Amino acid sequence: MQAEATTSIVVMGVQGIGKSTIGRMLAERLDVRFVDGDELHSPRNVELMASGTPLSDDDREPWLHAVGEMLAAHTGSGGVVVACSALRREYRDLIREHDPLVYFVEPWGPIELVRERVGSRTHEYMPASLLQSQYDTLEPLAADERGIRVSVTAEPDEIVDAVLTDFRSQTGRHE
């Protein structure tokens, strides 16, 4: 399979924004595997987050490499969709070291909406108290980054439709 036909997508953003929901739907529509990046964290990172401690860049680096390695490992099989916060440009750049053609999806919404969503769900180890620190860290996709920023005020199906239209336009994939 040629690199151009590979589907490597990272759905990025803060907790509760809909990364997993959108990522699963994209993977299903594209007929590729979905991986929740939370599963790639070390036990130490999980412990830190569960205690309400934001991860440092040093804590995140091995995890970001694991995300990039997951993308690279699937290039020969048609691709993969990974949900991964990837909040800062430098984190996305590190992921791109493993897969330069990765496409990023940035679901975005106001903190009040996301805080409400986070308050109505249970996460294994991400306390709602970390939401503000994630918004403080978030660096939106830049114009030179391959991907799209989408509002989460739309229905998930509409979000996925918009993402796929843009993805196909940017990558030349039309199936």
C-alpha positions in Angstrom: 0.0 0.0 0.0 1.4 3.4 -0.9 1.9 6.0 1.9 -0.7 8.3 0.3 -3.3 5.7 0.8 -2.5 5.2 4.5 -4.9 6.6 7.0 -3.0 8.0 10.0 -5.3 10.3 12.1 -4.8 11.6 15.6 -7.9 13.1 17.2 -6.5 15.6 19.7 -7.7 17.9 22.4 -8.7 18.2 26.0 -10.4 15.6 28.1 -14.2 15.3 27.5 -14.0 17.0 24.1 -15.1 13.9 22.3 -11.8 12.4 21.1 -12.8 8.8 21.6 -16.3 9.2 20.2 -15.1 11.0 17.1 -12.1 8.7 16.7 -14.2 5.5 16.9 -16.6 6.9 14.3 -13.8 7.9 12.0 -12.1 4.5 12.3 -15.4 2.7 11.6 -16.1 4.8 8.5 -12.6 4.4 7.2 -12.4 0.7 8.1 -9.2 1.1 10.2 -8.3 0.3 13.8 -9.1 2.8 16.6 -6.6 3.1 19.5 -7.3 5.1 22.7 -4.0 6.8 23.4 -4.8 6.5 27.1 -4.0 2.8 26.8 -0.4 3.8 25.8 0.4 5.7 29.0 2.8 4.2 31.5 1.5 3.1 34.9 3.4 6.0 36.4 1.6 8.6 34.1 -1.8 7.0 35.0 -0.9 7.3 38.7 0.1 10.9 38.4 -3.1 11.9 36.5 -5.3 9.9 38.9 -3.8 12.0 41.7 -4.7 15.2 39.9 -1.1 16.0 38.9 -0.7 17.3 35.3 2.0 15.5 33.4 5.3 17.3 32.7 6.8 17.3 29.2 9.3 14.7 30.5 6.4 12.5 31.6 4.7 12.9 28.2 7.6 12.3 25.9 7.7 8.5 26.0 3.9 8.4 25.6 4.0 10.6 22.6 6.7 8.4 21.1 4.4 5.4 21.7 1.6 7.2 19.9 3.9 7.9 17.0 5.1 4.4 16.9 1.5 3.1 16.9 0.9 5.3 13.8 4.1 4.1 12.1 3.3 0.5 12.9 0.0 0.7 11.0 1.2 2.4 7.8 1.5 -1.0 6.0 -1.9 -2.1 7.1 -3.9 0.9 5.9 -3.7 3.1 8.9 -5.1 3.8 12.3 -7.0 6.4 14.2 -5.6 7.4 17.6 -7.2 9.5 20.3 -4.4 11.5 22.0 -4.5 14.9 23.7 -1.4 16.2 21.7 -2.2 19.7 23.2 0.9 21.5 22.2 2.6 22.0 18.8 5.8 20.4 20.0 3.9 17.3 21.0 2.4 17.0 17.5 5.8 17.6 16.0 7.2 14.7 18.0 4.4 12.5 16.7 5.1 13.7 13.1 8.7 12.5 13.5 7.2 8.9 13.4 4.6 9.7 10.7 5.1 12.9 8.8 1.8 12.5 6.9 -0.4 12.2 10.0 -3.7 14.2 9.9 -4.9 15.9 13.1 -8.5 16.4 14.1 -9.0 19.0 16.8 -12.5 18.9 18.2 -13.0 22.2 20.0 -15.6 23.8 22.3 -15.8 26.3 25.1 -14.6 25.2 28.5 -18.1 25.6 30.0 -19.6 23.0 27.6 -16.7 20.6 28.1 -16.8 21.0 31.9 -20.4 20.0 31.8 -19.6 16.9 29.8 -16.7 16.0 32.0 -19.0 16.4 35.1 -21.5 13.9 33.7 -19.0 11.1 33.0 -16.7 8.8 34.9 -13.1 8.5 33.6 -10.8 5.8 35.0 -8.1 8.3 36.0 -8.6 11.8 34.5 -10.2 14.0 37.2 -12.2 17.0 36.1 -9.7 19.2 38.1 -7.2 18.8 35.2 -9.5 20.4 32.6 -8.4 24.0 33.2 -4.7 23.0 33.0 -5.4 21.3 29.6 -7.1 24.4 28.2 -4.2 26.5 29.5 -1.8 24.1 27.6 -3.8 23.8 24.4 -2.2 25.2 21.3 -4.7 25.0 18.4 -3.6 23.5 15.1 -1.6 26.0 13.1 -2.3 26.8 9.5 0.8 24.8 8.4 -0.4 21.6 10.2 -2.3 19.0 8.3 -5.7 18.7 9.8 -8.9 20.4 10.9 -10.4 22.1 13.9 -14.1 21.3 14.3 -16.7 22.6 16.7 -18.2 20.0 19.1 -21.5 21.9 19.2 -22.5 19.9 16.1 -23.7 16.3 16.2 -21.0 13.6 16.1 -22.2 12.4 12.6 -21.9 16.0 11.3 -18.5 16.4 12.8 -17.2 13.1 11.2 -18.7 14.1 7.9 -16.9 17.5 8.0 -13.6 15.8 9.0 -13.8 13.2 6.3 -14.5 15.9 3.6 -11.5 17.8 4.7 -9.3 14.7 5.2 -10.1 13.5 1.7 -9.4 17.0 0.3 -6.1 17.3 2.1 -4.9 13.7 1.4 -6.4 13.1 -2.0 -8.3 10.0 -0.7 -11.7 9.7 -2.3 -13.0 6.3 -1.4 
